[in-house]
Amino acid sequence: MIILGIDPGSRLTGYGLIKKVGSKVDYLASGCIRLSDAGIPERLQQIHSGVSQIISQYSPDEFAIEQVFMAKNPDSALKLGQARGAAIVAATNQSLPVSEYSARQIKQSVVGKGNADKHQVQQMVCHLLSLTKSPQADAADALAVALCHLHTSQSLLKMSGQASKTVRRRLR
């Protein structure tokens, strides 16, 4: 299973890809879609095009993205929401299931603390994926989104497996 994580931004959108094979998680790729100084419509098109290209190149099975948080500046939150929308449309156009996680959920899943800072996230991403070099902050955040999705999916599978075992025991 290949998971594409996205850390959306109106100037820089991070992406990270991980691959789960059995119980092993491998790093595939990460980086940033650097947006021009053009207007918002052009930047949204660049995000859509960049994410579409990544999807075509790596053929992920799942797509995870960070949710919008309400910053002090409502205009920034709106632009972030638009950037997220462009990335989500690229994923849904390729029929990828989309999962969304809050910054707190991502940090909790990867670092163990919902209030972890960017440096702690980068360190744990490097540790969990056995990276020798720390990725750029936005790329590390995108990898953290992908890892959060993996951890959440595994937890849900375990819980559903436990639930089905319990139901089977009751039926006997």
C-alpha positions, 0 to 999 in steps of 0.5 A: 500500500502506498500513501500520499501525504500532503501538507497544503500551503498557498506558497509551498505544498509539501508532499510525502510518500510511504509504502507499507509492505507487511509490517515494514514501512519504507520511504518512497519520496518527498518534496515540495511543490513550489508555487509562483508569485502568480495570483491565487487561481494560477497557484491553485492550478499549480497545486492541482497539476503538481499533485496530479503529476505525483499521483501519476508518477507513484500511483498511491493507493490512499491520500491523506491531507492536513485539515485547515486550522483557524489561524489568526488571519482569516484570509490565510485560513481561506487561502489554505482551504483553497490549496487543500481543495485543489489537492483534494480534487487532484486526488478525487479525479484519480479515484483516491480515497481522501482522509483528513487529519488535524495538526494535533492528530498528526503530531500525536500520532507521530511524536506522541504529543499533540503540541509537538513542534516542527523540529520534533516532527522532523526528528520522529519522521527521520527515526520512523522512516530510517532517514539519514537526512532530514527532509525540508520542514513541509516535506517532513510534515507531509510524511507525518500526515502519511504516517498518521494515516497509516497508524490510524488505518492500522488502529482501525483495522485492529479494532475492527478485527477485535470487534469481529473476533468478539462477535464470532465468540458470541455467535458460538 
